[in-house]
């Protein structure tokens, strides 16, 4: 039997309201999946240009890198040293949203 999506969402929301925080956390364990992959700066640029990567500075901390820290990052890139990770989340539309790493982009 097909159930309209709106009905299913209302039922899920009702179940969530009746749950304690601990029950809700336990019910959602396993929903979050992580993966790692290497991207070049060119690939990151293309993802952003194609609107497949959304950069939301409001997700970022107020802290910004100093000129010296930026210089060290550029030096690391030129010397092909490992660069700190960025973190993204995939939204419901399959688009990536930057949640940490604005300074490195």
Buried (B, 14 or more C-beta within 10 A) or exposed (E): EEEEEEEEEEEEEEEEEEEEEEEEEEEEEEEEEEEEEEEEEEEBEEBBEEEEBBBEEEBBEEEEEEEEEEEEBEEBEEEEEEEEEBEBEEEEEEBBBBBBBBBBE
